[in-house]
Amino acid sequence: MKASGRNRPKSAPDAPEETIRPDRFTLGAIPGATPGKWIATWRERVPDVPLELRHISVSTQREELLAPRDPDTDEPPVDAALVRLPIVREGLHVIPLYDEVPVVVVSKDSHLNAADELELADLADEVVIVPRDDVLGIEVPGAVAPSFDPPDDTEQAIATVATGVGVVIVPMSLARLHHRRDVEHRPLRDGPPSTVALAWPTDAPSPLVETFVGIVRGRTANSSR
């Protein structure tokens, strides 16, 4: 005897479709880095994959790149990053991109503004401030050590210089990032350059990383790797 439609067991309801979040590419960037043109190219070539820009510090740039995904948060690890050299290269691919000129940040009314460029010898007898996040490590012969604790970061150091106390040496991009109307900066002719590089983990190859590397290297959309 056939079961009536009323008595037939009901079929199980369809399982809810799993929400699949599209891939995204997370790019880390140290202060002063300017990845805007590469991000714009990414959005043209890979419109279906969002690029998230995450600001990282020089002091933690390596840890950010090698950090595993945290299962307790929704935050993805950094896929690649614009870093400042030197960096320990073990476990990382590193491509140097460009060198930055070091500059001396001085107060608006400083006598050092009379020169278009400066040399280390010009800074003898000057109070040279070295913030805790210093990325250059320049030693200035004959410089005067500050009578106060080092500022926590470059922004605070430049704010101190603005009051007429001391000078600070930073890469050009950081002088521009923290520019104020009450300071000026001059190139340091014999100071060491600071190199910005692209880095990504060696053990996590990804087509998205390869795509971004190609963009940075200037490959066209149709060029082969």
N, C-alpha and C positions, 0 to 999 in steps of 0.2 A: 504494500500500500504506500502510495506516495505521500510524503509529508506535505501538508498544506503550506502555502507561503507564509501563513501566520506563525506556524510552528517551526519553520526552518531556523536553524541557528543563524544569528546575524553575523555577517562578516566583520572581522576586526577593522576598526577605523584606521584609515591611512595614517602612518606615522608622520608626525610633523616634519617638514623638510628642514634639514639642518641649515642654519644660516652660515653661509660661507663668506668670510670677509675677503675681499680681494687682497692680493699681495701688495706690500708696500716696501719701499726702499728707504732705509733710515741712514741719513748722512750726518756724521758728526762734524763740527767745525770749531776750531779754536778761535779765541777772540782775534779780530782783525782780518780773518779769512773772508774772501769775497767770492763765494761760489755762484753768484747770481746768474752769470751767463751760462754756466753748465746746467743749472737748474732749469733755466728757460728752454735750453735745448732738450733736456730730458722730457719736459712736459709736451714738447712738440713730437718727439719720437716715441714716447711711451705714455700716451695719454691715459691708458687704463690702469696704470700703476702709480699711486700717489707717492711723491717723494717728501718725506718728513725731515726737516732740518732740525738737528739737535745741537745746542751749544754745549761744548765740553771745555774743560780747562786743560792747560798744558800739563799740569801736575798729574792729571788722571787720564790723559789721552790713551795711553797704552792699555790701562785697565778697562776703559770703556770699550775698546776694540775686542778685547779677549773675554769680556764678561759673558757668561752663559745666559740664556733666557731665564728670567725669573718666573717660576710657575705661579707665584702668588700675585703677580701683577699682569696687566695687559700690555706692558711696555715692551716693545721688541728690542733686541740688542742692536747695537750700531753695526751696520753692514760694512761701511767704509767711513773714513774720516780724513779731513784735512788737518794735518798735524804739523807741529813745529819741530824740526830737528835740533838736537839729536834725539833719537828714540831707540830703545833696545829693539833690534830687528828680529830677534828670535820669535818665530811663530807669525811673522807678518811679512807681507809683500809691501815694499815701500818704493814709491816713484817720486824723486825730487821734482818739484814743479817750477819754483822760482825763488830768487833771493830777494830779500828786503834790505834796503839801506838802513843802517842805524841812524837815529837822529837824536839831538840833544834838545830836550824841552826846557825852556827857560821862561822866566817871567817877562811880561810885556816890556818892562822898563829896564831889563838887564843890559849891561854893557856888552854882553856877548852877541846881542842882536846886530851889532855894527858889522859883523862879518857875514858873508853869504854862506860860508862853510866853516866848520870848526875842525880842529885836530885834538887828539888827546892832550897834547902839551898845553892847549888853551884852557884846559880844565884844571890845571894844577892850581892849588890853593882854593878851589871851589868846593863847596859842600855838595858831594855827589850822593844822592838818595838812591838806595837800592831796595825796591819793594820786595815783599816776600814771594811774589809771583814773577820775579825777574826771569827773563828767558835768554838773556845775552851773556851774563857772567863776565862782563868787562871790568878789568882792573885799571884804574886811572892813576898813573904815577903822580904822586904829590897831592892827590885829592885829600880833602878834609872829611873825616868821618862825621856823620851827623851826631848831635848830642841827644837824639831821641830815638825811640825804637823804630825799626823799619815799618813803613806803612803796610797794611795787609795786601794791598793790590796796587796796580799801576794807576788806576783812577784816583785813589787817595794820594799817591805820590805826586801826580800832576796837580792835584788840588793844593798840596803843600807848596809846590813850586810857584803856584799862582800867587801865593802870599808874599813872595819875594825871598823865600828860604830855599836855597839850593837849586840843583838841576837834577834831571833824571834822563837816562839814556834808554831809549826803547826802539823797537822796529817802527818804521814809518807808519805802518797800518795802525798801530796802537796809538800813536800820536794823533792820527786823524780820527780814530774811534772816540778818543776822549778829549777832543779839541774843545778849548774854551777861548773866550774872547780875551782873557787876561794872560794868555801864554802865547809863545811863539816856539817854533822848532827849526833847527838848522841841521843839515846833514853832517855826520861825523865822518870825515874823509878817510881816516885810517882805522875806523872801527870795523869789527868783523860783521859780515852780513848774516842775516838770519834766514834760514831756508824753510820754506813751506813745502810739504810733501803730501801726496795721497797715499794712504795706507789701508790695508784690509787683511783679515786673517788668512793664513795659508791653508788652514784645515777646513775652510767653509767656502769652497768655490761655488759661485752662483752666476747664472746667466744675467741676473740683474746687475751684479757687481761688474761683470765683464762689459755690459752695456755702458755703465757709467765710466769705467776706465777708458773705453773707446771714445766717449764724448770728450773727456778731459784731454785725451791725446789728439783730438782733432779729427778722428775718423768721421767720414760721412756716413749717412744712414745705409748706403749701399756698399761700403767698403768691407772687405773680408778681414778677419782677425789674423 
